Amino acid sequence: MALGLNRRDFMRAAVASAAFGPTALAMGNKNKADAKLKRPPNIVLIYADDIGYGDLSCYGATGVKTPNTDRLAKEGIKFTSGYASSATCTPSRYSMLTGQYAWRKKGTGVLAGDAGMIIDHNKLTLPSMLRGAGYATGVVGKWHLGLGDGKDKLDWNSEIKPGPLQMGFDYSFLMPATGDRVPCVYTENGRVVNLDPNDPITVSYRKPIPGQPTGKTHRDTLKQDWSHGHNHTIVNGISRIGYMSGGKSALWVDEDMADKFVEKGVDFIEQNKDKPFFLYFSTHDIHVPRVPHPRFVGKTDMGLRGDAIVQFDFQVGAILDKLDALGLADNTLVILSSDNGPVLDDGYKDQAVERIGDHQPAGPFRGGKYSRFEAGTREPFLVRWPDKVKPGTSDAFVSQVDLIGSLAALTGQTLAAEDAPDSLNMLDALLGKDKEGRDHIVEHSWALAIRVGDWKYIEPNKGSKVAWSTGNETANDPKPQLYNLKDDIGETKNLAEKYPEKAKELAAKLDAIKTAGRSR
């Protein structure tokens, strides 16, 4: 993989200019100015959690206002067919950072909080590719891709590796899994933050830890009750999935989480403002438990879920404001999307169902998180780069799995044949130059679906038609499903029997993608 910067030629030019006095110095200053103008763009990837297509006001929401996200949409491109590759968090993140569909690899489903890292750190990743192009790389926020080698029980009281630093990030500040899973601590560059060595952390996902209260044994003490699952160890008055003891000085406070992530995100930008940087800013909002800071509580009529959307938007605004303050906004490519579609009751009694009102988290689509219907993977997808991108709306097909292929092209990198096997170069589509984008979209949750043009095929699956106690439809059905999204955006009329040849055509294309090992 060739580097995009020729350091040897740069140093030769610098030595030569220093040898020719004031005239050369003046020309040297001009060259520096020209170099600044030609500097590769900074890249900021803002990744929401569980935000649906209809959850932002720039995508039609009226029950909540998201002015900062709306600003991105106004100043950049709003995609109407932007997709995550899966309908749950871990596989979407895996696909985006590796350029390989998660369903190609075993063990890439939603992970426990003590799982080993599922990304092979010896292979190319989005951050390692960009670091090879001369970028400073950082990740702040939710991780949920596992830590450690997975062979031995993870020791949270010593250095934790492999992790983000081994797969291409120069800096990391993480929530290891999700807010509803233990351990409820932050890690920074492979170490638990504020850990007292005299109070070591123990984590178990197999059996309770003696003497520790749980959501079952001490339910009457909870400040946010659970509805299904989520009834193990209690941290900050909220019971989680999994058991944990120790680490009291390191435990996070849910209400402060958004502010902490903003603090670390803007610090990374500040520290790397003089060179190209890549920031993967991965919010916890609006995943459960939804515990926004008190200053956001009551900002909507939708309860904590709506208030968490406002808190997400605050984080977007803080990142944009920092880019403005440092004069970096014009030459920074900002990409915003979400890992999967929406869910209301995902394990806690936070009145998300009762107070939803007229709000439509999925927009016009059917399904949501855990679903192969459109709302499971069709996400808000915004791209802003003032120096290069003309504002507008695009119907081009774009997928998060293509970020490696597209950003490699942007930064002059050449990917080897084995790198990012499912990631296509969709740079022209992302920048608004190509109005078509991909010729197909693969959607994943338990099984697969494929969209080609207006046609959508969902392969048969005998699994449950509803995801646990969430009420979300999965799209599982023992019969094949075929929909025409142009005439039936809500996927209500199965046309597989009426158009059997079209169903066979799309099924064959999907099978070819599965067996080929890559989608190119």
Residue, then its C-alpha position, 0 to 999 in steps of 0.5 A: m500500500a503506497l503512502g500518499l506523502n513523499r517525506r524524502d522529497f519534502m525534506r530535500a525541498a526544506v533543506a534547499s529553501a533554507a540555503f538561499g537567504p531571504t528570497a528563498l525564505a519568502m518562497g518557502n513561506k509561499n510553499k507552506a501556504d500552498a501546502k496548507l491549501k493542499r493538505p488532505p482533509n481531516i475526517v470526522l466520523i460521527y456514529a450514532d447508536d440506535i437512531g432511526y431514519g425518522d429520529l432527526s428533524c432534518y429527516g422529518a422529525t417534528g417531536v424533537k429538534t436537532p439543529n446541529t445535525d440539521r446544520l450538517a444536512k443543510e451544509g452538506i449532502k443528505f442521503t435518502s438511501g444510506y445504509a448500515s450493513s447490519a441491524t445491530c451494533t457490533p456487526s455494523r461496526y465490524s463491517m464499517l471498520t474492516g470493509q468486510y460484511a460481518w456475516r462472513k465471519k463467525g462470532t460477530g454478533v452482539l458481543a458480551g462486555d468481556a468478549g475478545m476483540i473480533i477484528d484481526h489487528n493484523k489486517l487492514t482496517l479503516p484507521s490503519m489505512l488512514r494512519g498509513a496515509g499520514y493521519a493521526t487516528g483516534v476513537v472516542g466513545k462506544w466500542h463494542l468490538g471486544l478487547g483482548d485476544g479472547k483466549d484468556k479471561l480478560d484482566w481489567n486491572s492491567e494493560i488491555k490488548p489487543g485493542p484499538l491501538q493495535m488495529g490502527f488508532d493512535y488514541s482511544f477513549l472507550m466505553p468497552a461495550t455498551g451502557d447496558r453491559v458491564p464493566c461500566v468503566y472507561t478505558e483510555n489507551g488500554r487502561v481502565v481510567n481512575l482504577d484503584p489497584n486496591d479495588p480490582i475489577t471482576v467481571s462475569y457473564r456466567k454467574p452472579i458474584p456473591g454479595q453483589p446486589t442485582g436488579k432482581t434482588h434489589r429492584d426497589t432501589l433502582k432509579q430506572d427499572w428494567s422491563h426485560g433482561h438487564n437485571h444483573t449488577i447495579v451501577n449508578g442505580i441501574s441494573r445491567i447485563g452481566y455481573m461486576s464487582g470492584g472498580k468503584s473509583a472507575l465507574w462511570v456516571d451515565e448522566d456525564m457520559a456525553d460530556k466526557f465523550v465531547e471533552k475527549g473528542v474536542d481534545f483530540i481535535e485540538q491536539n492534532k489540529d496541525k496535521p491531518f486527523f481521523l476521529y471516529f466519534s462514536t456516541h452512546d446515545i440513544h442506546v439504553p439505558r437512556v440517562p441524559h444529563p439533567r440539562f437535557v431532561g424535559k427538552t422534548d415531550m417524548g421522555l428520555r428517548g427524545d431527550a437523549i436525541v437532543q443530547f446526541d445533537f449537542q454532541v454533534g454541535a460540540i464537534l462542529d463548533k470545535l472545527d469552526a473555532l480552529g478554522l478547520a471546518d472547510n477542509t474537514l470531511v464530516i460523515l454522520s450515520s447510525d449503526n442500526g435502526p430504532v427501538l423503543d423498549d430495549g430493556y428498560k422502563d423509560q416511557a419510550v413507548e408510552r410517550i412516543g406520540d406522533h413521532q415516527p422513529a423509522g420514518p416511512f419504513r417498516g421494522g427497526k433494530y433487529s430487522r431486515f425490513e428497511a428501517g433496520t439498516r436504512e439510516p440517516f447518512l450525512v456528508r459535509w466537506p465545504d471545500k469540495v461538497k455542494p449541498g443537496t439531497s442524494d438518492a444514491f445507494v451508499s453503505q457504511v461498508d464502503l468507507i475504507g474503499s472510498l477513503a482509500a481513494l480519497t487519500g491516494q491509497t491502493l488496497a491489496a486484493e485481500d483488503a476490505p473485500d466488500s468495500l467499494n470505492m463510492l467516493d464520487a457518490l459520497l461527494g455528490k458527483d455520482k447520483e447512482g452509487r452502488d448497484h445493490i445493498v445487502e442488509h443483514s439481521w439473522a439472515l440477508a436481504i438485498r435491494v437492487g433499484d426499487w426491488k427488495y428481496i428478503e431470503p427465507n428464515k424460520g426464526s422469530k417474527v418479533a425480536w424478543s420483547t422489543g416488539n420490533e419485526t425481524a422480517n423472518d418468514p419461511k417464505p421468500q419476500l419481494y417488495n417494490l419500494k417505489d410503490d410500497i415503501g412500507e414493505t406491506k405487499n409481498l410480490a414474490e408469488k406474483y413476480p417469481e422470476k424477479a424473486k429468483e433473479l435477486a435470490a441468485k444475485l444474493d447467493a453469488i455475493k455470499t459464495a464469491g467471498r466479496s461483492r465486487 
